[in-house]
Amino acid sequence: MHDARLPYAFVAFAGDSALVRGDLPSVAVAVQRAVAAGEARPIVVLDASNSQVIDLDLRGSEMDVAARLSVETQATTAGETAQVAIRACGPGRPRLGVVSREVSLLPRHWDWLKTQRGGASAALRRLVDEARRNTGARDRFVAAQEAVDRYLRVMAGDRPHYEEALRALYAGREGDLTTHSATWPADIRAHLDVLLQRCREARAS
């Protein structure tokens, strides 16, 4: 799912240049066109939310590529929505949709859960909600920082001052990171700035 704090969901680089930014079907079609036009530079497609490299299936026509990815995106979104959908449980009594998953615990954990108000499922939900409240902001910051780390490894791992930039990231010295990356290509730095802005927002939340 696209992180609302990011201006685009995916980005494709051809060598050091940003080829296209946008949703996955649009990015895939642009990549297919670039390859068909003889683009010789290596193309890397990244999920902007976590900097994971995306392998695209570019077989068929542009319509085939876009349609295939649109179906996959819709299926993913539908699966995520189903887990949090509000379902009616009698007039005026909405409840969260329940998704069953396997949980493995030791006997002492089950013994403790059986003594809790509402039973094991209710107790586990309360524990998860409490943990999310207590660690949510920290988890978002860590995830944002890891996305920067992954991006640097993919797109800047062989560039000058990469190690220094990575150390500056984890030390919270953003000014030093900017200095160490100053000689990198403009598009590489531009996407880095987008990811760093998300880190700032997560840290401040």
C-alpha positions as CSV (number, residue, x, y, z in Angstrom):
1,M,0.0,0.0,0.0
2,H,1.3,3.5,-0.9
3,D,2.6,5.4,2.0
4,A,0.7,8.7,2.0
5,R,3.8,10.6,3.2
6,L,5.5,9.8,-0.2
7,P,4.7,11.7,-3.4
8,Y,4.8,8.5,-5.5
9,A,4.5,4.8,-4.9
10,F,7.2,3.5,-7.2
11,V,10.3,4.8,-9.0
12,A,12.3,3.4,-11.8
13,F,16.0,4.3,-12.4
14,A,17.8,3.9,-15.7
15,G,21.4,4.0,-14.5
16,D,21.8,7.2,-12.5
17,S,18.6,8.9,-13.9
18,A,15.1,8.6,-12.7
19,L,13.1,7.1,-15.6
20,V,9.6,7.4,-14.2
21,R,7.7,7.8,-10.9
22,G,4.1,6.7,-10.2
23,D,1.9,3.7,-9.6
24,L,3.2,0.3,-10.6
25,P,1.3,-0.2,-13.9
26,S,2.4,3.2,-15.2
27,V,6.0,2.6,-14.2
28,A,6.0,-0.9,-15.8
29,V,4.7,0.4,-19.1
30,A,7.3,3.2,-19.1
31,V,10.0,0.7,-18.4
32,Q,8.7,-1.6,-21.2
33,R,8.8,1.4,-23.6
34,A,12.3,2.3,-22.6
35,V,13.5,-1.3,-23.1
36,A,11.8,-1.5,-26.5
37,A,13.5,1.8,-27.4
38,G,16.9,0.3,-26.7
39,E,17.7,1.7,-23.3
40,A,21.1,0.2,-22.5
41,R,21.5,1.4,-18.9
42,P,20.5,-1.1,-16.2
43,I,17.0,-0.4,-15.0
44,V,16.0,-0.7,-11.3
45,V,12.5,-0.4,-10.1
46,L,11.9,0.3,-6.4
47,D,8.9,0.3,-4.1
48,A,9.2,3.9,-2.7
49,S,7.8,2.9,0.7
50,N,10.5,0.4,1.6
51,S,13.1,0.5,-1.2
52,Q,12.6,-3.1,-2.2
53,V,13.6,-3.9,-5.7
54,I,10.6,-4.9,-7.9
55,D,10.9,-7.6,-10.6
56,L,8.5,-6.8,-13.4
57,D,6.8,-9.1,-15.8
58,L,7.0,-7.2,-19.1
59,R,5.7,-9.9,-21.4
60,G,3.0,-9.0,-23.9
61,S,1.7,-5.6,-25.0
62,E,1.5,-2.5,-22.9
63,M,-2.1,-3.2,-22.2
64,D,-1.2,-6.7,-21.1
65,V,1.5,-5.4,-18.7
66,A,-0.8,-2.7,-17.2
67,A,-3.8,-5.0,-16.9
68,R,-1.8,-7.7,-15.2
69,L,-0.3,-5.3,-12.6
70,S,-3.7,-3.6,-12.1
71,V,-5.3,-6.9,-11.2
72,E,-2.4,-7.8,-8.8
73,T,-2.6,-4.3,-7.2
74,Q,-6.4,-4.6,-6.8
75,A,-6.1,-8.0,-5.2
76,T,-3.5,-6.8,-2.7
77,T,-5.6,-3.8,-1.8
78,A,-8.7,-5.9,-1.4
79,G,-6.9,-8.3,0.9
80,E,-5.6,-5.5,3.0
81,T,-9.1,-3.8,3.1
82,A,-10.8,-7.1,4.1
83,Q,-8.7,-7.3,7.3
84,V,-9.9,-4.0,8.6
85,A,-13.4,-3.8,7.0
86,I,-16.3,-2.8,9.2
87,R,-19.0,-5.5,9.1
88,A,-22.5,-5.2,10.5
89,C,-23.3,-7.3,13.6
90,G,-27.0,-6.4,14.2
91,P,-28.5,-2.9,13.8
92,G,-26.2,-0.2,14.9
93,R,-23.5,-2.5,16.2
94,P,-20.6,-2.5,13.8
95,R,-17.5,-4.6,14.5
96,L,-14.1,-5.0,13.0
97,G,-13.7,-7.9,10.5
98,V,-12.0,-10.8,12.1
99,V,-9.2,-12.7,10.3
100,S,-8.2,-16.0,11.8
101,R,-4.5,-16.8,12.0
102,E,-2.5,-19.5,13.8
103,V,-0.7,-18.4,17.0
104,S,1.8,-20.6,18.8
105,L,2.3,-20.1,22.5
106,L,3.7,-22.0,25.5
107,P,1.3,-23.6,28.0
108,R,1.9,-20.9,30.6
109,H,0.9,-18.3,28.1
110,W,-2.3,-20.0,27.3
111,D,-3.0,-20.5,31.0
112,W,-2.5,-16.7,31.6
113,L,-4.7,-15.8,28.6
114,K,-7.6,-18.0,29.9
115,T,-7.8,-15.9,33.0
116,Q,-8.1,-12.6,31.1
117,R,-11.3,-10.6,30.6
118,G,-13.0,-11.6,27.3
119,G,-10.8,-14.7,26.8
120,A,-7.6,-15.3,24.9
121,S,-8.6,-13.6,21.6
122,A,-9.7,-10.4,23.3
123,A,-6.6,-10.3,25.5
124,L,-4.3,-10.7,22.5
125,R,-6.1,-7.9,20.7
126,R,-5.6,-5.6,23.7
127,L,-1.9,-6.5,24.0
128,V,-1.4,-5.8,20.3
129,D,-3.3,-2.5,20.4
130,E,-1.3,-1.4,23.5
131,A,2.0,-2.3,21.8
132,R,1.0,-0.4,18.7
133,R,0.2,2.7,20.8
134,N,3.5,2.5,22.7
135,T,5.8,1.6,19.8
136,G,4.0,2.8,16.7
137,A,5.9,6.0,16.2
138,R,9.2,4.3,16.8
139,D,8.4,1.5,14.4
140,R,7.5,4.0,11.7
141,F,10.8,5.8,12.2
142,V,12.8,2.5,12.1
143,A,10.9,1.4,8.9
144,A,11.7,4.8,7.3
145,Q,15.3,4.6,8.2
146,E,15.6,1.0,6.9
147,A,14.1,2.2,3.6
148,V,16.9,4.8,3.3
149,D,19.5,2.1,4.2
150,R,18.2,-0.3,1.6
151,Y,18.0,2.5,-1.0
152,L,21.6,3.5,-0.4
153,R,22.8,-0.1,-0.7
154,V,20.9,-0.5,-4.0
155,M,21.6,2.8,-5.6
156,A,24.7,4.1,-3.9
157,G,26.7,1.1,-2.6
158,D,29.6,1.7,-5.0
159,R,29.6,5.5,-4.9
160,P,32.1,7.7,-3.1
161,H,31.5,8.2,0.6
162,Y,28.8,5.6,0.8
163,E,30.1,4.2,4.1
164,E,30.3,7.6,5.6
165,A,26.8,8.5,4.4
166,L,25.4,5.3,6.0
167,R,27.1,6.0,9.3
168,A,25.7,9.5,9.2
169,L,22.2,8.1,8.6
170,Y,22.3,6.0,11.7
171,A,24.0,8.6,13.8
172,G,21.3,11.1,13.0
173,R,23.7,13.5,11.3
174,E,21.6,14.5,8.3
175,G,23.9,17.4,7.5
176,D,26.9,15.0,7.2
177,L,24.8,12.6,5.0
178,T,24.0,15.5,2.7
179,T,27.7,16.5,2.5
180,H,28.8,12.9,1.8
181,S,26.2,12.5,-1.0
182,A,26.7,15.9,-2.6
183,T,28.7,14.5,-5.6
184,W,26.1,11.8,-6.3
185,P,23.9,12.2,-9.4
186,A,21.0,14.6,-9.0
187,D,18.2,12.1,-9.3
188,I,19.8,9.7,-6.8
189,R,20.0,12.6,-4.3
190,A,16.4,13.7,-5.1
191,H,14.9,10.4,-4.2
192,L,17.1,10.2,-1.1
193,D,15.7,13.6,0.0
194,V,12.2,12.2,-0.4
195,L,13.0,9.2,1.9
196,L,14.8,11.4,4.4
197,Q,11.8,13.7,4.6
198,R,9.7,10.7,5.6
199,C,12.3,9.9,8.3
200,R,11.9,13.5,9.7
201,E,8.1,13.2,9.8
202,A,8.2,9.8,11.5
203,R,10.7,11.1,14.1
204,A,8.5,14.1,14.8
205,S,5.3,12.1,15.1
